[in-house]
Amino acid sequence: MMYHTILGFMSNHTKLIREIEDYVRRRGIAETTFGRMAAGDSYFVSRLRKGGSLLVRTEERVRNFMKEPLPTRAKRKEVANA
């Protein structure tokens, strides 16, 4: 419960980073894999942590990605090579 209260005071940027951290931990994938699959950028999460800018459409794309089932390993390779 306190976690949600704390999140209420965080910026959207920080909330997204926390959500991504939770997602990759639950799914057992690397942040670089997540970034490549969700945003087309292996360094996406690292750039966010360093204060990089975030377009609204990119945030929407990443959030939509996290709502979908994680692709199979073969599909991940296909997405990575696209």
C-alpha beads as a LAMMPS data file, in Angstrom:
LAMMPS data file: protein, C-alpha beads

82 atoms
81 bonds

1 atom types
1 bond types

-500.0 500.0 xlo xhi
-500.0 500.0 ylo yhi
-500.0 500.0 zlo zhi

Masses

1 110.0

Atoms # bond

1 1 1 0.000 0.000 0.000
2 1 1 2.789 2.404 0.868
3 1 1 4.373 1.583 -2.506
4 1 1 1.339 3.033 -4.298
5 1 1 1.405 6.128 -2.090
6 1 1 5.061 6.705 -2.924
7 1 1 4.369 6.223 -6.635
8 1 1 1.733 8.935 -6.418
9 1 1 4.505 11.443 -5.792
10 1 1 6.820 10.203 -8.544
11 1 1 7.009 11.652 -12.007
12 1 1 5.520 9.706 -14.911
13 1 1 9.093 9.112 -16.060
14 1 1 10.031 7.498 -12.751
15 1 1 6.812 5.486 -12.646
16 1 1 7.542 4.083 -16.087
17 1 1 11.062 3.059 -15.061
18 1 1 9.661 1.276 -11.975
19 1 1 7.022 -0.478 -14.086
20 1 1 9.674 -1.608 -16.565
21 1 1 11.914 -2.882 -13.742
22 1 1 8.996 -4.879 -12.357
23 1 1 8.091 -6.191 -15.817
24 1 1 11.588 -7.434 -16.685
25 1 1 11.999 -9.006 -13.248
26 1 1 8.684 -10.873 -13.540
27 1 1 9.393 -11.951 -17.126
28 1 1 13.036 -12.853 -16.557
29 1 1 14.375 -10.794 -19.447
30 1 1 17.211 -8.293 -19.591
31 1 1 16.450 -4.574 -19.715
32 1 1 18.321 -4.360 -23.001
33 1 1 16.093 -7.086 -24.461
34 1 1 13.047 -5.249 -23.197
35 1 1 14.236 -1.980 -24.712
36 1 1 14.929 -3.579 -28.078
37 1 1 11.540 -5.294 -28.171
38 1 1 9.384 -2.527 -26.719
39 1 1 11.045 0.602 -28.083
40 1 1 13.489 -0.576 -30.737
41 1 1 16.414 0.631 -28.603
42 1 1 18.558 -1.668 -26.454
43 1 1 19.618 1.291 -24.323
44 1 1 16.082 2.620 -23.807
45 1 1 15.909 1.927 -20.044
46 1 1 19.438 3.173 -19.458
47 1 1 18.659 6.414 -21.301
48 1 1 15.487 6.885 -19.233
49 1 1 17.437 6.476 -15.999
50 1 1 19.890 9.116 -17.163
51 1 1 17.016 11.551 -17.721
52 1 1 16.588 11.076 -21.453
53 1 1 13.493 12.514 -23.064
54 1 1 10.489 10.369 -23.823
55 1 1 7.994 10.974 -26.582
56 1 1 4.357 10.348 -25.701
57 1 1 4.038 7.872 -28.558
58 1 1 7.076 5.942 -27.309
59 1 1 5.641 5.784 -23.801
60 1 1 2.350 4.509 -25.235
61 1 1 4.192 1.914 -27.337
62 1 1 6.139 0.670 -24.299
63 1 1 3.051 0.527 -22.069
64 1 1 1.111 -1.338 -24.768
65 1 1 3.999 -3.790 -25.129
66 1 1 3.863 -4.531 -21.395
67 1 1 0.138 -5.318 -21.649
68 1 1 0.663 -8.042 -24.256
69 1 1 1.932 -11.567 -23.541
70 1 1 5.693 -11.862 -23.853
71 1 1 6.587 -13.168 -27.328
72 1 1 8.213 -16.583 -27.645
73 1 1 11.980 -16.760 -28.050
74 1 1 11.628 -17.233 -31.841
75 1 1 9.345 -14.194 -32.073
76 1 1 11.801 -12.149 -29.968
77 1 1 14.579 -12.936 -32.461
78 1 1 12.304 -11.943 -35.319
79 1 1 11.425 -8.632 -33.625
80 1 1 15.097 -7.965 -32.836
81 1 1 16.101 -8.491 -36.472
82 1 1 13.301 -6.294 -37.878

Bonds

1 1 1 2
2 1 2 3
3 1 3 4
4 1 4 5
5 1 5 6
6 1 6 7
7 1 7 8
8 1 8 9
9 1 9 10
10 1 10 11
11 1 11 12
12 1 12 13
13 1 13 14
14 1 14 15
15 1 15 16
16 1 16 17
17 1 17 18
18 1 18 19
19 1 19 20
20 1 20 21
21 1 21 22
22 1 22 23
23 1 23 24
24 1 24 25
25 1 25 26
26 1 26 27
27 1 27 28
28 1 28 29
29 1 29 30
30 1 30 31
31 1 31 32
32 1 32 33
33 1 33 34
34 1 34 35
35 1 35 36
36 1 36 37
37 1 37 38
38 1 38 39
39 1 39 40
40 1 40 41
41 1 41 42
42 1 42 43
43 1 43 44
44 1 44 45
45 1 45 46
46 1 46 47
47 1 47 48
48 1 48 49
49 1 49 50
50 1 50 51
51 1 51 52
52 1 52 53
53 1 53 54
54 1 54 55
55 1 55 56
56 1 56 57
57 1 57 58
58 1 58 59
59 1 59 60
60 1 60 61
61 1 61 62
62 1 62 63
63 1 63 64
64 1 64 65
65 1 65 66
66 1 66 67
67 1 67 68
68 1 68 69
69 1 69 70
70 1 70 71
71 1 71 72
72 1 72 73
73 1 73 74
74 1 74 75
75 1 75 76
76 1 76 77
77 1 77 78
78 1 78 79
79 1 79 80
80 1 80 81
81 1 81 82
